[in-house]
């Protein structure tokens, strides 16, 4: 490897590190936005035992107090939840947890390619990779390399996307 090749390889590594750190910072900002939205939610009285409202972050619902509540992945997949959606969790007297989407965030649709990365699934669209739930891949019976329609929040930087449908099987 000559001097120019080594320099080019070093530049590529530095750019990859910068991109990774930029994505981390964007994710942190986006998570803070969800926390701020959850804190500003107006709670409505309910006759149910315990009702908690919050903001979906891609895997969990963040309530006003900053507590995270794991949302069942099958519900996320079937409801096509995306980060920023408003959710309500009702905890019934017998301990049943019932989630309901009460305010979808503005969305945009993209076409992506499904990629397997270790045990995780990624969706590659417009030069960005989004995480997606394994349950979504199973629900749509998608396979690596499939072309899929995805949903992402219209504004902000999300690392998560929801699969809307499989367009073309690989």
C-alpha positions in Angstrom: 0.0 0.0 0.0 1.5 3.3 -1.0 1.4 6.6 0.9 -1.7 7.9 -1.0 -3.7 4.6 -0.3 -2.9 4.8 3.4 -4.0 8.5 3.5 -7.2 7.7 1.7 -7.9 4.8 4.1 -7.3 7.1 7.1 -9.6 9.7 5.6 -12.4 7.1 5.1 -12.0 5.9 8.7 -12.2 9.5 10.0 -15.3 10.2 7.9 -17.0 7.0 9.2 -16.3 8.1 12.8 -17.7 11.5 12.1 -20.8 10.1 10.5 -21.3 7.7 13.5 -20.9 10.5 16.0 -23.2 12.7 14.1 -25.9 10.0 14.1 -25.4 9.6 17.8 -25.9 13.3 18.5 -29.0 13.4 16.2 -30.4 10.5 18.1 -29.8 12.1 21.4 -31.5 15.3 20.3 -34.4 13.4 18.9 -34.8 11.5 22.2 -34.7 14.8 24.1 -37.5 16.1 21.8 -39.6 13.0 22.8 -38.9 13.6 26.5 -39.9 17.3 26.1 -43.1 16.4 24.3 -44.0 13.8 27.0 -43.4 16.4 29.8 -45.7 18.9 28.0 -48.6 16.5 27.5 -51.8 17.5 29.2 -53.2 14.7 31.2 -57.0 14.2 31.0 -58.9 12.7 33.8 -60.0 9.1 33.2 -62.3 6.6 34.9 -59.8 3.8 34.3 -57.6 2.7 37.1 -54.4 4.1 35.8 -53.9 5.9 32.5 -50.4 7.1 31.4 -49.8 9.1 28.3 -46.5 9.4 26.6 -44.4 9.6 23.4 -43.2 6.6 21.4 -39.4 6.6 20.8 -39.1 3.5 18.5 -39.3 0.8 21.2 -40.8 2.4 24.3 -43.3 5.0 25.5 -41.7 7.8 27.5 -44.2 9.3 30.0 -44.2 12.8 31.6 -41.9 11.6 34.4 -39.3 10.3 31.9 -40.2 6.7 32.8 -40.0 4.3 29.9 -42.7 1.7 29.3 -41.9 -1.2 26.8 -44.5 -1.3 24.1 -45.2 -4.8 22.7 -43.5 -5.2 19.4 -46.5 -6.9 17.8 -48.6 -3.8 18.6 -45.8 -1.5 17.2 -45.7 -3.5 14.0 -49.4 -3.8 13.4 -50.1 -0.2 14.3 -47.1 1.0 12.3 -45.9 3.2 15.1 -43.1 5.7 14.5 -41.1 7.8 16.9 -43.1 10.8 18.1 -46.5 9.2 18.1 -48.6 9.9 21.2 -49.7 6.8 23.1 -51.9 6.0 26.0 -51.3 3.1 28.4 -54.2 2.0 30.4 -53.4 -0.3 33.3 -56.6 -2.1 34.3 -57.5 -3.2 37.8 -56.4 -6.8 37.0 -53.0 -5.6 35.8 -53.6 -5.8 32.0 -51.7 -3.2 30.0 -53.6 -1.8 27.0 -51.8 0.6 24.6 -53.6 2.9 22.2 -52.2 5.3 19.7 -53.9 8.6 20.4 -52.0 11.0 18.2 -49.9 10.0 15.2 -47.0 12.3 14.4 -46.8 13.7 10.8 -45.2 11.0 8.6 -43.4 10.6 5.3 -43.1 7.5 3.2 -40.0 6.1 1.6 -38.9 3.1 -0.3 -36.2 1.1 1.4 -34.2 -2.1 1.1 -34.3 -4.6 4.0 -30.8 -5.5 5.3 -29.8 -8.1 8.0 -27.1 -6.8 10.3 -26.2 -9.5 12.9 -29.4 -10.1 14.9 -30.9 -6.8 13.8 -32.8 -5.6 10.8 -32.1 -2.3 9.0 -33.9 -0.3 6.3 -31.7 1.5 3.8 -33.4 4.5 2.2 -32.1 7.8 0.8 -28.6 7.1 2.0 -29.6 6.5 5.6 -30.1 3.4 7.6 -33.1 3.0 9.9 -33.6 0.4 12.6 -36.8 -1.7 12.5 -38.4 -4.2 14.8 -37.9 -7.9 14.2 -41.6 -8.3 14.7 -42.3 -6.0 11.7 -40.1 -8.2 9.5 -41.9 -11.3 10.7 -45.4 -9.7 10.5 -44.8 -8.8 6.8 -42.9 -12.1 6.1 -40.1 -9.9 4.7 -36.7 -11.3 3.8 -33.3 -9.7 3.4 -33.0 -7.7 0.2 -36.8 -7.1 -0.1 -37.9 -3.7 -1.3 -40.3 -2.2 1.3 -42.4 0.9 1.9 -41.5 2.5 5.2 -42.8 5.3 7.4 -40.6 7.7 9.2 -41.4 10.9 11.1 -41.8 13.9 8.8 -39.5 16.1 10.9 -36.6 15.4 13.1 -33.9 12.7 12.9 -35.2 9.3 13.7 -33.1 6.1 13.8 -36.3 4.0 13.7 -38.8 3.4 10.8 -41.9 1.3 10.5 -42.5 -1.1 7.6 -45.8 -0.2 5.9 -45.7 -3.0 3.3 -43.5 -5.2 1.1 -43.3 -3.8 -2.4 -41.0 -6.4 -4.1 -39.7 -9.7 -2.8 -36.1 -10.5 -3.3 
